[in-house]
Amino acid sequence: MKITLGALFAVSVILLVSSGLTQAAERAAAQHSTAAAATEKPSLDWRAEGEILTVTNRGSTAIHLERNVRLMPDEMPLTLNKTTLQPGETLQVFGACPHHLPLQKEVVVTLQSPEGKPGREETLVLHHR
């Protein structure tokens, strides 16, 4: 079987171009998913049960937060003991005044990028049981 140099060159060019197109498509998909994640509300479920305050990540990806959060309407400051919640993970949040916790309606959080850069602020509903 005879293969000419021209045919080998053509196959090489085709492989190189298709590889570049695949990489470009992967980059575009990653940028699209990052942009979509930046506009979606985080799937955090904040719950107060008696004097216990918890937050659960109900989503399918890790959520990165800044340590400082506020309970509203009293603007009660709290500090998270960790900043990344994995999917399905529940974190107990300490420091809420037990007398004022039942009066709080929302939680204000600041999202972070995985690299630790501050992102947008979100106001989420605080559910009471």
C-alpha positions, -999 to +999 in steps of 0.1 A: +000+000+000+015+033-011+009+064+010+021+096-004+036+125+016+007+146+005-019+122+020+001+120+053+002+158+054-035+161+048-044+136+075-020+155+100-037+188+092-072+173+096-062+158+130-047+191+141-077+212+131-102+188+147-082+187+179-082+225+180-119+226+174-126+201+202-105+222+226-123+253+216-157+236+220-147+224+255-136+259+265-168+274+253-189+248+272-169+255+304-174+293+300-211+287+294-215+266+325-195+291+346-217+320+333-249+300+340-237+292+375-229+329+381-265+338+374-282+309+392-294+312+428-273+289+450-292+258+461-286+264+498-314+254+522-312+275+554-332+261+584-338+272+619-352+246+643-354+259+678-320+273+686-302+253+659-294+270+626-282+248+596-274+252+559-275+224+535-262+223+499-291+208+479-272+212+446-250+189+426-218+211+428-198+225+457-207+260+468-181+284+480-190+311+505-173+339+524-172+332+561-194+362+572-232+359+568-260+380+581-295+371+594-322+396+584-340+417+593-318+422+624-285+421+604-273+396+629-236+388+619-225+351+620-193+334+610-193+301+591-167+276+604-160+265+568-165+281+534-171+252+510-202+230+512-201+198+491-233+185+475-257+171+502-235+185+530-252+201+561-233+226+582-245+237+617-240+275+621-232+287+656-236+322+672-272+331+665-290+347+694-316+321+704-341+348+713-338+366+680-334+336+657-371+329+654-376+365+642-352+362+613-365+357+578-335+357+554-298+350+552-274+372+533-244+353+519-216+363+496-206+336+471-169+330+462-152+316+432-134+283+438-102+304+438-115+324+468-124+356+450-155+374+463-185+371+441-221+383+443-242+387+474-274+366+476-304+369+500-319+335+507-350+325+526-346+312+562-371+284+568-384+278+604-397+245+618 
